[in-house]
Amino acid sequence: MTGDVFDPEQLSRCISCGFCLPACPTYAMTGDEASSPRGRITLMRALQDGTLPPDDPTLAEQSSFCLGCRACEPVCPAGVEYGDLLEQWRVHQWRGWRRPPVARALMLLVERRWLLRLSGLVRRAARGRAAAAPQAGPTPGAATSTASAPGAAPGAPGAAGGTGAPGAQLMLGCVERGLFPAVSRAAHALAPELAVPTAQGCCGALHAHNGDLAGGERLAERLGADLPGTIVTTSGGCAAHLASVLGRDRVRELSTWLADRPVGAELRTGGRRARVALQDSCHLRNGLGVFAEPRALLRQVAEYVELPSAATCCGAAGTYSLLRPKESRRILDAKIDEIEAAGVDLVVVVNPGCLRQLRTGLRRRRSTVRAVHLAELLTRVEPPRPA
């Protein structure tokens, strides 16, 4: 018997009802029971009780093939925490040199705090501390903004004289600092009350999702010490991981931080109200239940169009697009088809991995639709024009 790979209580919750099957992207892709959450849990049990040897190729394949999107969790009547089980599985399957080289290289990279800081400085990610709370009217320093950013409503988080938690700070994501520095600048323009320490490190989500749970917890705890008080992040995946380690009361995704602030402006294109769609962050929606807040903000500034598969993974899934590019592209192509059919001007994301994935797919398709992070969109709104 292997016996110690999984938390027995978590593993025993699955009642094999099959509610998870329609929610699973890899099961939809293959129709193979082994590629469903129920099938994978059956494999986990076989590994746990010794029915399958640890080096069984099906175990290796299915632990890698899973997106880890956790879409099975909200529909599970037994409350199976599948995301936790998958992370425990990968600790076993990817231990030592069995971890994919790309994942191993990325994990080593993000542990270099000096390199992350240098990347942020070179790429001009947000930096500095502002004492003043956001006010209605033009936002100073927002180069991409053509009008007012959301102002802080009385009592909103971080508002002057309000009831928000003190010491709130903006987290600078590892990928975001290097690839999308404009996102953190836009977020700071929208919420200038947030401090932005530049020496902060990685949150550890990359480690946790790639077979190093202990490393993921260590990095999250260190970041929590570096950023005392409330941590506001522009990455849904980072938010879910940090909340699992530090507690939900310590972590806020940007849309929830801005949710109580009236926008009072709109995004226009070609003389009309822009049509926008949202691609959910899987971990933000399925792990933390956050999906209403970004939609509410978008409805204030544009004509919102709900994509049929908005809650379904785009194929980015952390390192998945690098480790399983063929499967990732298959998922992405279907998503791009849907986005183009919706007739939208912009597709909005709340996670940097999704931003990279959708921009790649739209560029490959030579689509006129553009992908943008929610923070960037909210700094581009125009004042409403008189009737």
C-alpha positions in Angstrom: 0.0 0.0 0.0 1.1 3.5 -0.8 -1.2 4.9 1.9 0.2 8.4 2.5 -0.3 10.2 -0.8 -3.7 11.7 -0.2 -5.7 13.0 2.8 -8.0 10.0 3.5 -10.9 12.1 4.6 -10.8 14.2 1.4 -10.4 11.1 -0.8 -13.4 9.3 0.9 -15.9 12.1 0.1 -16.4 11.2 -3.5 -19.6 9.2 -4.0 -19.0 8.5 -7.7 -22.3 10.2 -8.6 -21.0 11.6 -11.9 -22.2 15.2 -11.5 -18.7 16.3 -12.2 -18.5 14.8 -15.7 -20.4 17.5 -17.7 -18.3 20.2 -16.0 -14.9 18.7 -16.9 -13.1 20.1 -20.0 -10.9 17.1 -20.5 -13.8 14.6 -20.2 -15.7 16.7 -22.8 -12.6 16.5 -25.0 -12.1 12.8 -24.8 -15.2 11.1 -23.4 -12.9 8.9 -21.4 -13.9 8.2 -17.9 -10.3 8.2 -16.7 -10.1 11.8 -17.9 -12.9 12.9 -15.6 -12.7 13.9 -11.9 -14.6 10.8 -10.9 -12.2 8.6 -13.0 -9.2 10.4 -11.6 -10.3 9.9 -8.1 -10.7 6.2 -8.8 -7.1 6.3 -10.0 -6.1 8.2 -6.8 -7.7 5.5 -4.7 -6.0 2.8 -6.6 -2.7 4.5 -5.9 -3.5 5.0 -2.3 -4.4 1.4 -1.6 -1.6 -0.1 -3.8 -3.9 -1.5 -6.5 -1.9 0.4 -9.1 1.9 0.8 -8.8 3.3 4.3 -8.3 5.0 4.2 -11.8 1.8 3.2 -13.6 1.7 5.3 -16.9 -2.0 6.1 -16.6 -1.3 7.8 -13.2 1.4 9.9 -14.8 -0.7 10.8 -17.8 -3.9 11.7 -16.0 -2.2 13.8 -13.3 -0.7 15.8 -16.1 -3.7 15.9 -18.4 -6.0 17.5 -15.8 -6.3 21.3 -16.2 -6.7 21.8 -12.4 -9.5 24.3 -13.2 -11.7 23.0 -10.3 -14.9 23.3 -12.3 -16.0 20.0 -10.7 -16.0 21.5 -7.2 -19.1 23.8 -7.4 -21.2 21.1 -8.9 -20.2 18.3 -6.5 -23.0 17.5 -4.0 -20.4 15.8 -1.7 -18.1 18.8 -1.4 -15.0 17.0 -2.8 -12.1 19.4 -2.7 -10.7 18.1 -5.9 -8.1 20.8 -6.4 -6.4 19.8 -3.1 -6.4 16.2 -4.1 -4.8 17.1 -7.5 -2.1 19.1 -5.8 -1.4 16.1 -3.4 -1.3 13.8 -6.4 1.3 15.9 -8.2 3.5 16.1 -5.1 3.8 12.3 -5.5 3.9 12.1 -9.3 6.2 15.0 -9.9 8.6 14.5 -7.0 12.3 15.2 -7.6 13.4 15.0 -11.2 10.0 13.7 -12.4 8.7 17.3 -12.4 8.4 18.6 -16.0 11.6 20.6 -16.8 9.6 23.7 -17.8 7.8 23.8 -14.5 11.0 23.2 -12.6 12.7 26.1 -14.4 9.8 28.5 -13.8 9.7 27.6 -10.1 13.4 28.3 -9.8 13.0 31.6 -11.6 10.2 33.0 -9.5 12.1 32.2 -6.3 14.7 34.8 -7.2 13.2 37.9 -5.6 15.9 40.2 -6.9 15.0 39.1 -10.4 11.3 39.7 -9.9 12.1 43.2 -8.5 14.5 43.9 -11.4 11.8 42.8 -13.9 9.3 45.1 -12.3 11.6 48.1 -12.4 12.7 47.5 -16.0 9.2 47.0 -17.2 7.8 49.8 -15.1 5.3 47.9 -13.0 3.5 49.9 -10.3 5.5 51.1 -7.4 5.4 53.5 -4.5 3.0 54.3 -1.7 0.1 56.9 -1.8 -1.5 58.2 1.3 -4.5 59.7 -0.4 -7.6 57.7 -1.0 -9.1 57.8 -4.6 -11.4 60.7 -5.4 -13.9 61.2 -8.1 -12.5 62.9 -11.2 -9.4 62.4 -13.4 -6.9 59.9 -12.0 -3.4 61.5 -11.8 -0.6 59.5 -13.5 -2.9 57.1 -15.5 -1.3 57.5 -18.9 -4.0 55.3 -20.6 -6.9 56.9 -18.9 -9.1 59.4 -20.8 -11.5 60.0 -18.0 -12.4 59.4 -14.4 -11.4 56.2 -12.6 -13.8 54.7 -10.1 -14.0 56.9 -7.0 -14.2 55.5 -3.5 -17.8 55.6 -2.1 -18.1 56.4 1.6 -17.3 53.3 3.6 -15.8 51.5 0.6 -12.6 49.6 1.2 -9.7 52.1 1.5 -11.9 55.2 1.2 -10.9 58.2 3.3 -12.7 58.0 6.6 -14.2 54.7 5.5 -14.3 51.3 7.2 -11.8 49.5 5.0 -9.0 47.5 6.5 -5.8 49.5 7.1 -2.5 48.7 5.5 -3.9 47.3 2.3 -1.2 46.6 -0.3 -1.1 45.7 -4.0 0.5 42.4 -4.9 2.7 42.4 -8.0 2.3 39.1 -9.7 5.4 37.3 -11.0 4.2 36.9 -14.6 2.4 40.2 -14.6 5.5 42.2 -13.6 7.4 41.0 -16.6 4.7 40.5 -19.3 1.9 42.9 -18.4 3.3 45.8 -16.2 0.5 48.1 -17.4 -2.0 46.0 -15.3 -0.4 46.9 -12.0 -0.1 50.5 -13.1 -3.8 50.6 -14.0 -4.8 48.9 -10.7 -2.8 51.5 -8.7 -4.4 54.3 -10.7 -7.8 52.8 -9.8 -6.9 52.3 -6.1 -4.1 54.7 -5.2 -4.6 54.1 -1.5 -2.8 50.8 -1.9 0.8 50.6 -1.0 3.0 48.9 -3.6 6.3 47.5 -2.1 8.6 46.5 -4.9 10.7 44.0 -3.0 7.8 41.5 -2.7 8.3 37.9 -3.9 6.2 35.1 -5.4 2.9 34.0 -3.8 3.7 30.3 -4.3 0.8 29.3 -6.5 3.1 28.1 -9.2 4.8 25.8 -6.8 1.5 24.5 -5.3 0.1 23.6 -8.7 3.3 21.9 -9.9 4.0 19.4 -7.2 5.6 21.4 -4.4 2.9 22.1 -1.8 5.4 22.9 0.9 7.2 25.4 -1.2 3.9 27.0 -2.2 2.9 27.4 1.4 6.4 28.7 2.4 6.3 31.4 -0.3 2.7 32.4 0.5 3.6 32.8 4.2 6.6 34.9 3.3 4.6 37.1 1.1 2.0 37.5 3.8 4.8 38.7 6.2 6.1 41.1 3.6 2.6 42.5 2.9 0.9 42.8 6.2 -2.8 43.6 6.3 -5.0 43.1 3.3 -3.4 41.9 0.1 -5.1 43.1 -3.1 -4.2 41.1 -6.2 -5.0 41.4 -9.9 -4.6 37.6 -10.4 -7.4 35.2 -9.7 -5.1 32.3 -9.4 -2.8 34.0 -6.9 -5.9 35.1 -4.9 -7.2 31.6 -4.5 -3.8 30.2 -3.5 -3.0 33.0 -1.0 -6.5 32.7 0.5 -6.0 28.9 1.1 -2.8 29.6 3.0 -3.3 33.0 4.7 -7.1 32.9 5.0 -9.8 34.6 3.0 -9.9 37.6 5.3 -6.3 38.6 4.2 -6.9 38.5 0.4 -8.9 40.5 -2.0 -9.1 40.2 -5.8 -9.2 43.6 -7.4 -12.8 43.5 -8.6 -14.0 42.8 -5.0 -11.9 45.7 -3.8 -13.5 48.1 -6.3 -17.0 46.6 -6.2 -18.6 49.3 -4.0 -17.2 52.2 -6.0 -19.4 53.8 -8.6 -17.8 54.1 -11.9 -20.0 56.8 -13.4 -18.5 56.6 -16.9 -18.6 54.4 -19.9 -16.4 52.8 -22.6 -17.2 53.8 -26.1 -16.1 52.6 -29.5 -17.2 53.9 -32.9 -19.6 56.3 -31.3 -21.5 53.6 -29.3 -21.3 51.8 -26.0 -18.7 49.1 -26.3 -19.7 45.4 -26.2 -17.5 43.4 -23.8 -17.4 39.8 -22.5 -15.7 38.3 -19.5 -13.5 35.2 -19.3 -13.6 34.0 -15.7 -10.5 33.0 -13.8 -11.1 29.3 -12.9 -9.5 29.4 -9.5 -11.2 32.7 -8.6 -14.6 31.5 -9.6 -14.4 27.8 -8.6 -12.1 28.3 -5.6 -13.3 31.5 -4.1 -16.8 31.9 -5.7 -15.9 35.3 -7.1 -17.7 36.0 -10.4 -20.4 38.6 -9.8 -18.1 41.5 -9.0 -16.2 41.8 -12.3 -19.5 41.5 -14.2 -21.1 44.3 -12.1 -18.2 46.6 -12.9 -18.3 45.8 -16.6 -22.1 46.4 -16.8 -21.5 49.9 -15.4 -19.2 50.9 -18.2 -20.2 48.8 -21.3 -22.8 46.6 -22.9 -22.0 43.3 -21.2 -22.3 40.0 -23.2 -22.2 36.7 -21.3 -20.2 34.1 -23.1 -21.8 30.6 -22.9 -18.5 29.2 -21.7 -17.3 32.1 -19.6 -17.0 29.9 -16.6 -15.0 27.2 -18.5 -11.2 27.1 -18.7 -9.5 28.9 -21.6 -6.7 26.3 -21.5 -4.1 28.5 -19.9 -4.4 26.8 -16.5 -1.1 28.0 -15.0 1.7 26.1 -16.7 -0.7 23.8 -18.6 -0.4 25.8 -21.9 3.4 25.2 -21.7 3.3 21.6 -20.5 0.4 20.4 -22.7 0.3 22.8 -25.7 -1.7 20.6 -28.0 -4.6 20.1 -25.5 -4.4 23.7 -24.4 -4.7 25.0 -28.0 -7.7 22.7 -28.7 -9.5 24.3 -25.7 -8.4 27.8 -26.7 -9.6 27.4 -30.3 -13.1 26.6 -29.2 -13.0 29.6 -26.9 -11.9 31.9 -29.7 -14.7 30.7 -31.9 -17.2 31.6 -29.3 -15.7 35.0 -28.6 -15.7 35.9 -32.3 -19.3 34.7 -32.7 -20.4 36.9 -29.8 -19.7 40.1 -31.7 -17.8 41.8 -28.9 -15.2 44.5 -29.1 -13.2 43.3 -26.0 -12.9 40.2 -23.9 -11.9 41.0 -20.3 -9.9 38.8 -17.9 -9.0 38.9 -14.2 -6.0 36.7 -14.4 -2.6 37.3 -16.3 -2.4 33.7 -17.5 -5.8 34.0 -19.2 -4.7 37.4 -20.7 -1.6 35.8 -22.3 -3.6 32.8 -23.5 -6.4 34.8 -25.1 -4.1 37.4 -26.7 -2.1 34.5 -28.2 -5.3 32.9 -29.6 -6.8 36.2 -30.9 -3.5 37.2 -32.5 -3.1 33.9 -34.2 -6.7 34.2 -35.5 -6.0 37.8 -36.6 -9.2 38.7 -34.8 -10.5 42.3 -34.4 -11.4 41.4 -30.8 -8.9 42.5 -28.2 -8.2 40.9 -24.8 -7.6 43.2 -21.9 -7.4 43.0 -18.1 -10.2 44.5 -16.1 -7.9 47.0 -14.5 -6.8 48.3 -17.9 -10.3 48.5 -19.2 -11.5 50.6 -16.2 -8.8 53.2 -16.8 -9.9 53.7 -20.4 -13.5 54.6 -19.9 -14.9 57.8 -21.4 -17.4 60.2 -19.8 -21.0 59.6 -20.7 -22.1 61.8 -23.5 -25.2 63.9 -23.1 -28.3 62.7 -25.0 
